[in-house]
Amino acid sequence: MAVATTLSKVMGGISGALYAVFFTSFASALCIKFIERTTADFDSQVDALCAALHSLMQVTAAREGDRTMMGALIPFIKTLVAQKRSNPVQTFELALEAARVRCKVTETVQSRFGRSTYVDAERDGASTKGHADPSACGVVAIVEGLVTSLKRYF
């Protein structure tokens, strides 16, 4: 919740609000696991990430294939779900690679959401062509930090 609160206060734009929704939902889903007196094991954490993604999908029409954070976030979580019975560090590494690959795809996608859709240069794609979506890059950066931390502690 501290991450969500901080993001909602200091991160501007739509991305800040979307990250706040995501992390609030993630924290809430984890709290439910504790109320149910179950541990927040790896499976529970992946389930909480799925719940957070579902909440985020309720407030944005952006999906995988769009030039948004969802382009990297959805494949990241899909990979976690598909691999969650594996070693957590290896699972996160695979999910990180999925996020990186899909982030790179945003270099070639025309914007339909966000600021770049109403910047004059974007009308013909000139300002974004060949550049990955910043919010998709943000997802990759966050996941890279998580993977680095996991490798240190596990």
Disulfide bonds with the S-S distance in Angstrom:
none
